Amino acid sequence: MSLIFVKNLRKGFQGVEVLTDVNFQVDKGDVIAVIGPSGAGKSTMLRCLIDLEKVDGGTIEVEGEPLVKDGIYAPPAQVRRATGKMGMVFQNFHLFPHLSVRRNLTMPLMKVKGTGKEQANALALETLKKVGMGDRIDAMPSTLSGGQKQRVAIARALMLNPDIMLFDEPTSALDPMLTLEVLGVMQKLAADHMTMLVVTHEMSFAKEVANRILFMCDGTILEEGTPEQIFGHPKHQRTADFLGNNIK
């Protein structure tokens, strides 16, 4: 069974179609890199998966349970159950600036799952240690570098024990050194068999860490395959042009 199954997904804004007939699936243990030019619809697709944007048509199933089927949404409780299986990390961290790192991690867990304060604090420390931030548990976000903020954001998403992690260009706001920090954490998650769907412009990550690549262009998935196939032998000229390859 696929963890995520997407069929005929469509989404537009003010009469402009941004996603046109998107089809793919994510299996357990996959690390899928979604690449393509700016404006291809990559971030919109992720936002539809986690119900931050409503689709205009198509089907999204999470672990066999429909979030939306043929454009008709499931009841709210079922939508919450489906989206609760996914964690999301955004480009710009989205930490609460007035809360400490500890509270950024514990508050969602306590509110969403009703976890007690002591248990939530212990889990926060354990999770922060996984991303190399255990010593900053009581820091305020304003005192952290961009890479540290993103690592905290990853830890916050992991706190809810998701089955699937979604990453929306998690390094796009970072300089090269901080990018390496965050990619290192993501590479460790991949090594621990976390299922991940990653929108990224980091081609080295896509080539070395992902097991599958989706190339998006003009609102659809034009090509998919292994890194070797996509980077070494792209089938479409648009893919080759994007990657700077030549099709012979």
Backbone bond lengths (Angstrom), bond angles and torsions (degrees), N, CA, C in turn:
res aa  C-N    CA-C-N  psi(-1)  N-CA   C-N-CA  omega(-1)  CA-C   N-CA-C  phi
1 M - - - 1.464 - - 1.526 110.19 -
2 S 1.315 116.76 133.32 1.457 121.19 176.84 1.524 110.16 -71.38
3 L 1.335 116.52 143.93 1.462 119.52 173.28 1.522 110.48 -73.53
4 I 1.330 116.83 -38.28 1.463 121.66 173.51 1.524 108.07 -130.04
5 F 1.329 115.56 131.96 1.463 121.67 176.42 1.526 107.79 -128.27
6 V 1.323 116.65 123.94 1.461 122.41 -176.99 1.523 108.54 -124.76
7 K 1.336 116.02 130.13 1.469 120.62 -178.93 1.526 110.14 -137.72
8 N 1.319 115.90 128.75 1.478 123.16 172.49 1.529 113.00 54.26
9 L 1.330 116.72 37.83 1.460 121.00 -175.87 1.528 110.67 -71.79
10 R 1.341 115.43 131.49 1.466 121.42 178.15 1.524 109.78 -132.78
11 K 1.345 114.81 141.97 1.462 119.79 176.86 1.521 108.90 -154.25
12 G 1.332 116.25 133.45 1.455 121.00 176.76 1.517 111.41 -132.54
13 F 1.312 115.06 161.33 1.464 122.24 175.47 1.521 108.58 -128.43
14 Q 1.331 116.10 121.27 1.462 122.28 177.05 1.532 111.59 50.95
15 G 1.314 114.28 46.44 1.457 120.26 175.41 1.515 115.54 82.17
16 V 1.333 117.17 -2.72 1.469 120.62 178.34 1.519 108.30 -102.90
17 E 1.330 117.02 121.18 1.457 120.96 -178.02 1.532 109.64 -77.78
18 V 1.327 115.73 121.97 1.472 121.99 -178.36 1.526 110.94 -99.33
19 L 1.324 116.38 -36.19 1.468 122.04 175.18 1.520 108.12 -119.61
20 T 1.340 116.17 129.37 1.461 120.44 -177.88 1.525 109.15 -129.94
21 D 1.305 116.44 105.18 1.468 122.00 174.05 1.533 112.31 56.32
22 V 1.344 116.05 60.41 1.466 122.09 178.81 1.525 109.25 -87.70
23 N 1.328 116.53 130.10 1.461 122.27 -178.70 1.528 109.80 -136.81
24 F 1.325 117.24 126.89 1.462 121.41 173.13 1.522 108.65 -170.85
25 Q 1.329 115.34 172.33 1.456 120.05 173.53 1.518 109.53 -142.51
26 V 1.323 114.31 155.80 1.462 122.38 178.05 1.517 107.45 -121.07
27 D 1.330 116.65 122.06 1.454 121.22 179.00 1.528 110.16 -99.27
28 K 1.303 116.15 160.19 1.463 121.62 -178.72 1.531 110.06 -56.63
29 G 1.330 116.02 130.49 1.456 121.86 178.91 1.517 114.67 87.55
30 D 1.332 117.44 -7.16 1.463 120.17 177.75 1.527 111.22 -64.27
31 V 1.314 116.01 143.14 1.463 122.56 163.76 1.524 105.10 -120.39
32 I 1.319 115.86 103.38 1.459 121.61 -173.78 1.522 109.14 -108.56
33 A 1.315 116.37 124.39 1.454 122.11 175.14 1.519 108.75 -97.33
34 V 1.331 115.73 128.56 1.467 121.79 177.21 1.522 106.92 -104.07
35 I 1.339 116.11 114.73 1.451 120.88 -176.83 1.521 109.52 -120.93
36 G 1.332 115.32 165.49 1.458 120.01 178.22 1.509 110.65 149.72
37 P 1.316 117.47 170.42 1.459 121.04 -177.28 1.522 112.16 -67.47
38 S 1.319 116.68 159.84 1.464 121.51 174.50 1.526 109.07 -59.06
39 G 1.328 115.03 141.54 1.459 119.85 -179.84 1.512 114.61 84.06
40 A 1.340 117.08 7.38 1.470 120.25 -178.37 1.524 112.64 -77.78
41 G 1.349 117.41 -14.42 1.463 120.72 -179.17 1.511 114.19 103.37
42 K 1.323 117.46 9.44 1.470 121.23 -174.17 1.528 111.80 -62.70
43 S 1.338 116.97 -50.94 1.465 120.23 -178.06 1.526 111.06 -67.81
44 T 1.316 117.02 -38.46 1.468 120.35 177.54 1.521 110.70 -60.26
45 M 1.323 117.16 -40.11 1.456 120.65 178.18 1.525 111.11 -59.34
46 L 1.341 116.80 -46.55 1.467 119.62 178.87 1.522 111.04 -61.22
47 R 1.312 116.88 -43.17 1.470 121.05 -178.42 1.528 111.13 -64.01
48 C 1.330 116.93 -32.55 1.467 119.70 175.14 1.525 111.02 -68.33
49 L 1.335 116.62 -38.20 1.458 119.83 -178.40 1.521 112.05 -60.88
50 I 1.335 115.96 -36.66 1.466 119.04 -175.03 1.539 111.19 -102.77
51 D 1.343 115.81 12.87 1.469 123.56 173.03 1.534 113.48 68.66
52 L 1.333 116.56 29.15 1.458 119.90 170.77 1.526 110.67 -86.84
53 E 1.327 116.40 -16.04 1.460 122.80 170.66 1.524 107.77 -132.21
54 K 1.311 116.37 142.07 1.462 121.27 177.24 1.529 109.77 -88.65
55 V 1.312 116.05 134.89 1.468 120.43 -178.79 1.527 109.74 -79.38
56 D 1.317 115.33 160.98 1.468 121.48 174.97 1.523 111.60 -96.53
57 G 1.323 116.29 -17.81 1.454 120.09 179.41 1.513 110.16 -174.61
58 G 1.335 115.37 161.40 1.453 119.71 177.61 1.514 113.43 106.39
59 T 1.320 114.87 -176.06 1.467 122.47 -173.64 1.521 110.12 -129.34
60 I 1.338 115.81 136.59 1.461 122.68 170.42 1.522 106.81 -129.07
61 E 1.324 116.17 121.42 1.459 120.91 174.41 1.522 108.89 -116.88
62 V 1.333 116.08 138.42 1.459 121.91 177.37 1.524 107.42 -119.45
63 E 1.330 115.55 114.19 1.465 122.25 -176.31 1.525 111.50 52.05
64 G 1.326 114.73 43.85 1.455 121.24 175.58 1.507 115.19 83.06
65 E 1.316 117.93 -4.33 1.458 121.73 -176.81 1.529 109.30 -106.06
66 P 1.333 118.35 123.50 1.462 119.72 -177.86 1.535 112.00 -67.29
67 L 1.321 115.35 129.34 1.465 121.64 165.90 1.523 107.91 -86.15
68 V 1.329 115.10 -44.13 1.462 122.42 173.55 1.519 106.97 -145.16
69 K 1.330 116.71 137.90 1.473 121.25 -178.28 1.522 108.57 -129.23
70 D 1.312 115.94 120.39 1.467 122.10 -178.87 1.527 111.13 51.40
71 G 1.335 115.52 39.94 1.464 121.01 176.97 1.514 115.18 83.66
72 I 1.337 117.82 -3.13 1.474 121.99 -179.49 1.518 108.68 -104.31
73 Y 1.335 116.59 121.67 1.462 120.59 -177.00 1.520 111.90 -77.99
74 A 1.330 115.22 146.30 1.463 122.37 174.10 1.525 109.47 -68.35
75 P 1.332 118.15 165.65 1.471 120.10 174.83 1.528 111.17 -56.78
76 P 1.337 117.70 151.67 1.467 121.52 -174.74 1.526 114.54 -51.68
77 A 1.328 117.86 -40.11 1.472 119.81 -178.77 1.527 110.76 -64.54
78 Q 1.331 116.94 -37.13 1.459 120.30 178.89 1.529 110.91 -71.32
79 V 1.339 116.80 -36.87 1.465 120.40 176.70 1.526 109.94 -62.60
80 R 1.338 116.66 -43.93 1.477 120.52 178.87 1.517 111.04 -63.17
81 R 1.331 115.92 -39.06 1.468 119.88 179.10 1.532 110.55 -64.19
82 A 1.323 116.21 -41.51 1.466 120.42 -179.81 1.526 111.33 -67.95
83 T 1.321 117.34 -48.51 1.466 119.83 -178.00 1.520 111.40 -69.60
84 G 1.337 117.33 -24.70 1.459 120.71 178.55 1.519 113.59 -67.94
85 K 1.322 116.50 -12.91 1.472 120.70 178.04 1.531 111.63 -85.40
86 M 1.352 115.72 -3.66 1.457 120.90 -177.64 1.522 110.70 -119.58
87 G 1.336 115.54 143.23 1.456 121.41 171.48 1.518 108.29 -112.48
88 M 1.350 116.14 146.94 1.472 119.42 -175.77 1.518 110.06 -127.29
89 V 1.326 115.51 135.30 1.464 122.43 175.01 1.522 107.23 -119.91
90 F 1.334 115.51 125.74 1.459 121.70 -172.52 1.532 111.40 -97.84
91 Q 1.327 115.31 169.74 1.463 121.20 177.98 1.524 111.66 -60.58
92 N 1.326 115.94 -43.03 1.469 120.57 -169.06 1.524 113.15 -111.09
93 F 1.327 116.10 34.08 1.465 124.76 167.42 1.530 113.85 72.33
94 H 1.353 117.68 -52.83 1.463 122.38 -179.56 1.526 112.45 58.19
95 L 1.331 117.70 36.03 1.461 120.65 172.45 1.522 109.05 -78.47
96 F 1.338 116.15 152.32 1.465 120.40 174.27 1.528 107.86 -78.41
97 P 1.336 118.59 113.74 1.469 120.14 -172.13 1.524 114.02 -67.25
98 H 1.349 117.44 -23.80 1.464 121.08 -176.51 1.529 112.47 -90.35
99 L 1.345 116.71 0.23 1.470 120.43 -179.22 1.519 109.58 -114.26
100 S 1.314 116.05 145.95 1.464 120.73 175.52 1.523 110.12 -65.69
101 V 1.325 115.64 167.55 1.464 120.31 175.28 1.523 109.96 -55.70
102 R 1.326 116.65 -44.07 1.469 121.10 179.63 1.526 110.89 -55.79
103 R 1.343 115.67 -49.50 1.463 119.70 -176.75 1.522 111.85 -70.46
104 N 1.335 117.57 -31.71 1.462 120.04 175.24 1.520 110.85 -59.68
105 L 1.333 116.24 -34.56 1.462 120.41 -178.86 1.525 113.00 -85.35
106 T 1.327 116.50 -41.07 1.467 118.79 -172.23 1.524 113.24 -80.99
107 M 1.329 117.88 -33.19 1.462 119.73 -174.65 1.524 112.87 -59.96
108 P 1.354 120.09 -48.14 1.470 118.46 178.35 1.527 112.85 -60.07
109 L 1.336 116.70 -40.15 1.460 120.31 -179.09 1.524 111.03 -64.82
110 M 1.317 116.44 -43.09 1.461 120.39 -178.79 1.527 111.37 -68.63
111 K 1.342 116.46 -36.52 1.468 119.37 -177.97 1.518 112.16 -79.21
112 V 1.345 116.62 -41.32 1.467 119.83 -174.79 1.529 111.44 -79.56
113 K 1.329 116.45 -42.25 1.465 119.77 -174.03 1.526 113.72 -109.94
114 G 1.322 117.13 -3.43 1.462 120.11 178.81 1.513 113.86 68.72
115 T 1.326 117.17 24.81 1.460 121.88 179.99 1.531 110.21 -68.93
116 G 1.325 117.12 140.55 1.459 121.53 178.81 1.515 111.94 -67.55
117 K 1.334 115.18 157.65 1.466 120.97 -174.56 1.524 111.80 -60.90
118 E 1.316 117.74 -45.62 1.469 120.84 -176.99 1.524 111.00 -63.01
119 Q 1.332 116.43 -44.64 1.461 120.25 179.76 1.533 110.72 -66.09
120 A 1.328 116.07 -40.82 1.469 120.30 179.63 1.527 110.98 -63.62
121 N 1.332 117.23 -41.04 1.471 120.84 178.43 1.529 111.54 -63.26
122 A 1.329 116.14 -41.76 1.462 119.97 -179.95 1.530 110.66 -65.04
123 L 1.332 116.30 -41.50 1.460 120.29 179.58 1.527 110.86 -68.21
124 A 1.331 116.61 -36.85 1.466 120.29 178.31 1.522 110.81 -60.54
125 L 1.327 116.89 -45.37 1.469 120.29 -179.98 1.526 110.51 -64.49
126 E 1.321 116.85 -43.92 1.467 121.28 -179.83 1.535 110.63 -61.32
127 T 1.334 115.79 -42.88 1.471 120.33 -177.64 1.521 110.93 -70.84
128 L 1.320 117.37 -39.84 1.469 120.44 177.80 1.521 111.24 -63.00
129 K 1.316 116.71 -36.66 1.467 119.74 177.61 1.527 110.99 -61.75
130 K 1.319 116.90 -34.28 1.462 120.76 -179.86 1.525 111.92 -63.90
131 V 1.326 116.51 -29.75 1.471 120.11 -178.99 1.528 111.48 -104.82
132 G 1.343 116.27 14.00 1.452 120.72 176.35 1.511 115.02 73.08
133 M 1.342 116.96 28.17 1.468 120.46 -176.89 1.526 112.52 -125.49
134 G 1.328 117.58 18.98 1.463 120.76 -177.24 1.517 113.33 -60.45
135 D 1.339 117.54 -30.50 1.460 120.67 -177.81 1.527 112.91 -81.09
136 R 1.340 117.47 -2.91 1.477 120.11 -179.27 1.516 111.77 -114.10
137 I 1.320 117.41 24.42 1.457 120.53 -173.62 1.528 112.89 -62.15
138 D 1.324 118.01 -30.04 1.465 119.64 -178.89 1.529 113.10 -104.72
139 A 1.330 116.04 11.29 1.463 120.24 177.51 1.531 110.28 -74.40
140 M 1.328 115.64 156.79 1.459 121.58 171.98 1.528 108.20 -92.67
141 P 1.336 118.12 147.44 1.460 120.59 -178.53 1.530 114.12 -53.98
142 S 1.337 116.95 -32.50 1.470 119.84 -177.38 1.525 112.78 -65.29
143 T 1.334 117.22 -17.46 1.464 120.54 -178.87 1.536 112.17 -94.15
144 L 1.331 117.47 0.63 1.457 121.53 -175.42 1.527 111.42 -100.94
145 S 1.322 116.14 150.38 1.462 121.16 171.75 1.526 109.06 -73.63
146 G 1.329 116.01 168.64 1.459 119.40 178.38 1.517 112.47 -59.97
147 G 1.330 116.55 -41.07 1.461 119.64 179.04 1.515 111.91 -64.69
148 Q 1.338 116.56 -38.70 1.463 120.23 178.06 1.527 110.68 -67.18
149 K 1.327 117.29 -40.35 1.470 120.19 177.55 1.526 110.51 -60.90
150 Q 1.327 116.59 -41.46 1.459 118.56 -178.60 1.522 111.13 -69.26
151 R 1.330 117.34 -35.16 1.462 119.51 176.60 1.535 110.87 -66.02
152 V 1.332 116.74 -37.10 1.465 120.34 174.92 1.524 109.94 -64.93
153 A 1.335 116.96 -40.50 1.467 120.52 178.68 1.531 110.99 -62.37
154 I 1.325 116.82 -39.06 1.465 120.38 176.45 1.529 109.79 -64.27
155 A 1.337 116.73 -44.04 1.464 120.56 178.72 1.522 110.88 -60.79
156 R 1.333 116.78 -41.51 1.473 119.73 179.89 1.528 110.65 -61.17
157 A 1.336 117.16 -42.32 1.463 119.68 178.60 1.530 111.22 -64.87
158 L 1.338 116.40 -36.29 1.468 120.52 -179.53 1.526 112.37 -70.64
159 M 1.329 117.19 -22.84 1.471 120.90 -177.26 1.528 112.60 -57.76
160 L 1.326 116.45 -31.99 1.464 120.03 -177.32 1.529 112.20 -88.15
161 N 1.341 116.27 9.43 1.464 122.96 174.65 1.530 112.28 54.13
162 P 1.335 116.94 55.03 1.466 118.94 -178.43 1.521 111.63 -72.24
163 D 1.328 114.99 155.15 1.459 120.43 174.01 1.526 111.16 -82.83
164 I 1.336 115.77 -24.38 1.468 121.93 -175.95 1.526 108.09 -136.08
165 M 1.330 116.36 135.24 1.461 120.69 174.29 1.522 109.71 -108.88
166 L 1.331 115.85 130.11 1.457 122.72 175.88 1.527 108.42 -107.29
167 F 1.314 116.83 131.43 1.467 122.06 179.77 1.523 108.78 -122.82
168 D 1.333 116.63 123.28 1.461 121.24 179.71 1.530 109.58 -105.63
169 E 1.326 116.33 92.35 1.464 122.92 -179.82 1.536 111.01 45.52
170 P 1.320 117.34 60.04 1.468 120.85 -171.11 1.520 114.65 -67.53
171 T 1.327 118.45 -12.71 1.469 119.98 -178.77 1.531 112.67 -113.08
172 S 1.328 117.71 5.65 1.466 119.40 -171.90 1.528 112.95 -67.57
173 A 1.342 117.58 -23.05 1.464 120.36 -179.03 1.529 112.31 -96.93
174 L 1.338 117.28 9.30 1.465 120.90 -171.98 1.519 111.93 -113.29
175 D 1.344 115.22 152.07 1.462 119.00 174.11 1.538 108.72 -78.14
176 P 1.346 117.50 170.07 1.472 119.69 -172.75 1.529 114.86 -56.26
177 M 1.344 118.85 -40.56 1.462 120.17 -178.93 1.523 111.37 -66.74
178 L 1.332 116.89 -42.60 1.462 120.29 179.38 1.525 111.06 -69.89
179 T 1.326 115.98 -32.08 1.467 120.21 175.16 1.521 110.51 -58.87
180 L 1.324 117.20 -42.83 1.463 120.85 179.47 1.523 111.20 -62.31
181 E 1.342 117.62 -37.78 1.476 121.37 176.95 1.524 110.59 -56.69
182 V 1.332 115.45 -51.02 1.463 120.66 -174.33 1.524 110.49 -70.51
183 L 1.324 117.43 -42.00 1.463 119.97 178.48 1.526 111.11 -62.36
184 G 1.334 116.42 -33.17 1.464 119.87 177.01 1.522 111.72 -62.64
185 V 1.343 116.30 -41.45 1.466 120.42 177.25 1.529 110.38 -64.39
186 M 1.326 116.47 -43.11 1.467 120.09 -179.29 1.530 111.14 -66.00
187 Q 1.322 116.02 -36.55 1.463 119.84 177.95 1.527 110.49 -65.16
188 K 1.326 116.89 -36.60 1.464 120.92 177.58 1.534 110.52 -66.92
189 L 1.337 116.64 -40.22 1.465 119.82 176.73 1.531 110.37 -61.46
190 A 1.331 115.88 -42.00 1.465 119.62 178.40 1.525 110.91 -62.06
191 A 1.337 116.28 -41.23 1.467 120.42 178.95 1.521 111.63 -64.77
192 D 1.349 116.03 -27.02 1.466 120.98 177.18 1.526 112.04 -87.22
193 H 1.335 116.98 9.75 1.473 124.15 174.16 1.525 113.34 71.58
194 M 1.337 117.64 26.93 1.457 120.29 172.40 1.527 108.65 -71.37
195 T 1.315 117.09 132.26 1.458 121.88 175.26 1.526 108.83 -75.24
196 M 1.334 117.30 127.34 1.454 120.96 -171.87 1.530 110.84 -138.46
197 L 1.323 115.20 139.58 1.460 122.77 171.93 1.519 106.01 -121.99
198 V 1.330 117.22 114.21 1.460 122.34 -166.49 1.523 110.67 -123.17
199 V 1.329 116.63 112.27 1.466 120.77 168.76 1.515 107.25 -80.73
200 T 1.332 116.69 122.25 1.465 118.51 -172.49 1.518 111.92 -152.58
201 H 1.340 114.32 152.14 1.467 121.90 168.74 1.525 110.62 -104.56
202 E 1.336 117.12 4.05 1.460 121.62 179.78 1.522 109.05 -86.30
203 M 1.320 115.19 94.41 1.459 119.71 -174.82 1.530 112.05 -66.78
204 S 1.347 117.04 -30.34 1.469 118.66 178.86 1.523 110.27 -64.56
205 F 1.328 117.93 -40.22 1.471 121.71 176.70 1.529 109.57 -62.78
206 A 1.330 116.37 -47.03 1.463 120.27 -179.04 1.525 111.14 -59.65
207 K 1.319 115.85 -40.78 1.459 120.48 -175.40 1.523 112.24 -75.41
208 E 1.350 116.83 -37.90 1.460 120.29 -170.60 1.527 114.59 -97.69
209 V 1.343 117.94 -25.60 1.464 120.74 -173.15 1.526 112.37 -110.18
210 A 1.328 117.68 -39.08 1.464 120.95 -177.60 1.528 110.87 -70.12
211 N 1.329 115.54 148.73 1.461 119.46 172.15 1.524 111.45 -99.11
212 R 1.348 116.44 -15.54 1.457 121.01 175.96 1.520 109.20 -141.63
213 I 1.333 114.82 150.10 1.457 122.09 178.45 1.527 108.52 -122.83
214 L 1.337 116.04 134.42 1.464 121.42 168.60 1.520 107.41 -110.53
215 F 1.309 117.42 123.21 1.468 121.24 175.57 1.523 108.50 -100.94
216 M 1.335 115.76 115.18 1.457 121.45 -179.93 1.517 110.72 -101.84
217 C 1.324 114.87 140.92 1.458 121.41 178.35 1.522 107.71 -154.92
218 D 1.332 116.69 133.19 1.470 121.50 177.39 1.524 112.48 53.81
219 G 1.338 115.71 39.84 1.452 119.97 171.68 1.508 116.86 80.65
220 T 1.330 117.06 10.86 1.456 119.06 178.05 1.525 109.86 -141.94
221 I 1.322 116.69 166.23 1.458 120.82 176.20 1.524 106.89 -88.88
222 L 1.324 114.67 106.02 1.458 120.62 -175.60 1.521 111.67 -77.60
223 E 1.346 115.84 -31.98 1.458 119.16 -174.74 1.520 109.31 -157.00
224 E 1.326 117.02 143.38 1.456 120.39 173.00 1.522 109.41 -142.14
225 G 1.332 114.55 153.33 1.451 119.46 -179.82 1.506 110.55 172.66
226 T 1.309 116.07 -172.03 1.461 120.71 176.72 1.529 109.06 -72.34
227 P 1.340 117.49 162.24 1.465 118.60 174.82 1.524 112.65 -55.42
228 E 1.326 117.04 -38.86 1.468 119.93 179.41 1.525 111.15 -61.79
229 Q 1.331 116.40 -41.93 1.459 120.14 179.82 1.529 111.69 -67.26
230 I 1.324 116.40 -48.12 1.460 120.43 -173.65 1.522 111.46 -71.29
231 F 1.331 116.57 -45.22 1.466 119.41 -177.15 1.525 112.63 -81.37
232 G 1.338 116.69 -31.04 1.455 119.60 -176.15 1.512 114.80 -94.97
233 H 1.361 115.99 -34.39 1.465 119.63 -173.88 1.536 110.48 -142.37
234 P 1.335 117.56 61.70 1.472 118.48 179.41 1.521 111.22 -62.85
235 K 1.336 115.36 144.75 1.466 120.22 -177.72 1.522 111.79 -88.40
236 H 1.332 116.45 -29.08 1.459 120.44 -174.39 1.521 111.13 -105.96
237 Q 1.323 116.03 143.89 1.459 120.87 179.51 1.523 111.58 -63.22
238 R 1.348 117.07 -34.85 1.468 119.73 179.60 1.527 110.63 -63.34
239 T 1.333 116.55 -39.83 1.458 120.67 176.79 1.519 110.19 -64.05
240 A 1.318 115.95 -46.63 1.464 120.88 -179.17 1.527 111.21 -61.37
241 D 1.332 116.66 -41.98 1.461 120.45 179.53 1.523 110.91 -63.48
242 F 1.334 115.69 -41.42 1.473 120.11 -179.57 1.522 111.01 -63.03
243 L 1.317 116.16 -40.15 1.464 121.34 -176.97 1.528 113.12 -88.73
244 G 1.340 115.93 -4.78 1.455 119.30 -179.87 1.517 113.34 75.99
245 N 1.340 115.47 24.31 1.469 119.94 179.07 1.529 110.46 -94.18
246 N 1.287 116.00 170.41 1.460 122.37 172.56 1.517 108.72 -120.73
247 I 1.318 115.58 127.69 1.469 120.36 175.11 1.519 107.91 -91.08
248 K 1.336 115.54 125.81 1.458 119.91 -179.18 1.529 109.82 -107.96
